[in-house]
Amino acid sequence: MSKTIKYQTLKQIAEDVRGTARPFYSGRFMFGQDCVGIVLDSNYIQDLGVAIRDAGASKILTKSAGYREDTMGKSVIVYWEQVKCVDAPEEEF
């Protein structure tokens, strides 16, 4: 069963860690399925848990929700395979 998060919440978390919200991210081996993710500088990865808690999303963005990390040079994409964004404006992405 998928969990959902509002775009504004995802965006706020990303901003709190100086990152970018990715409401329609398709990770490795997801075969076209999308989920939510946050791209951030690897220096801020330790701040992500605090930002999630401060946004009230601790029950949604959990390790059991398919939490994954992939490095992209100095940046990292953190994504949750079982979490969907419910209200992101698709034309922006």
C-alpha positions as CSV (number, residue, x, y, z in Angstrom):
1,M,0.0,0.0,0.0
2,S,1.4,3.4,-1.0
3,K,1.6,6.3,1.4
4,T,1.0,9.9,0.2
5,I,2.5,13.3,0.9
6,K,1.5,16.8,-0.1
7,Y,3.8,18.6,-2.5
8,Q,4.1,21.6,-0.2
9,T,5.4,19.3,2.6
10,L,7.9,17.6,0.3
11,K,9.0,21.0,-1.0
12,Q,9.4,22.4,2.5
13,I,11.6,19.4,3.6
14,A,13.7,19.9,0.5
15,E,14.2,23.6,1.1
16,D,15.1,22.9,4.8
17,V,18.1,20.8,3.6
18,R,18.9,23.2,0.7
19,G,17.7,20.6,-1.8
20,T,15.1,20.1,-4.5
21,A,11.8,18.2,-4.3
22,R,11.3,15.5,-6.9
23,P,7.6,14.5,-6.7
24,F,7.8,12.2,-9.7
25,Y,11.1,10.4,-9.4
26,S,11.7,7.0,-10.9
27,G,14.6,5.3,-9.2
28,R,16.7,2.3,-10.2
29,F,14.8,-0.9,-10.9
30,M,11.4,0.9,-10.6
31,F,10.6,0.3,-14.2
32,G,8.8,3.6,-14.9
33,Q,6.9,3.7,-11.6
34,D,7.3,7.0,-9.8
35,C,7.7,8.1,-6.1
36,V,8.9,11.1,-4.2
37,G,12.5,12.1,-3.7
38,I,14.8,14.9,-2.6
39,V,18.0,15.8,-4.3
40,L,20.5,17.4,-1.9
41,D,24.1,18.0,-1.3
42,S,25.7,15.1,0.5
43,N,26.9,17.5,3.2
44,Y,23.2,18.0,4.3
45,I,22.2,14.4,4.5
46,Q,22.4,14.3,8.3
47,D,19.9,17.2,8.5
48,L,17.2,15.3,6.5
49,G,15.8,13.5,9.5
50,V,15.3,16.7,11.4
51,A,13.6,18.4,8.4
52,I,11.3,15.4,8.0
53,R,10.4,15.5,11.7
54,D,9.9,19.3,11.7
55,A,7.5,19.0,8.7
56,G,5.4,16.4,10.6
57,A,6.2,13.7,8.0
58,S,7.9,11.2,10.2
59,K,5.1,8.6,9.8
60,I,5.2,8.9,6.0
61,L,8.9,9.2,5.0
62,T,10.3,6.2,6.9
63,K,12.8,3.5,6.1
64,S,9.9,1.0,5.8
65,A,8.4,3.1,3.0
66,G,11.1,1.9,0.6
67,Y,13.8,4.5,1.6
68,R,16.7,4.5,-0.9
69,E,19.8,6.7,-1.5
70,D,21.8,7.0,-4.7
71,T,24.8,9.1,-5.0
72,M,25.3,11.4,-7.9
73,G,28.7,12.9,-7.5
74,K,28.5,15.5,-4.7
75,S,24.7,15.3,-4.7
76,V,22.5,12.5,-3.3
77,I,19.0,11.5,-4.3
78,V,17.0,10.2,-1.4
79,Y,13.7,8.6,-2.4
80,W,10.9,6.6,-0.9
81,E,9.5,4.0,-3.3
82,Q,6.2,3.5,-1.6
83,V,5.3,7.2,-1.2
84,K,3.4,9.2,-3.9
85,C,2.9,13.0,-4.1
86,V,-0.8,13.8,-4.3
87,D,-0.9,17.3,-5.6
88,A,2.2,18.3,-7.4
89,P,1.7,20.4,-10.5
90,E,3.0,18.0,-13.3
91,E,3.8,20.8,-15.7
92,E,6.6,22.0,-13.5
93,F,8.5,18.7,-13.8
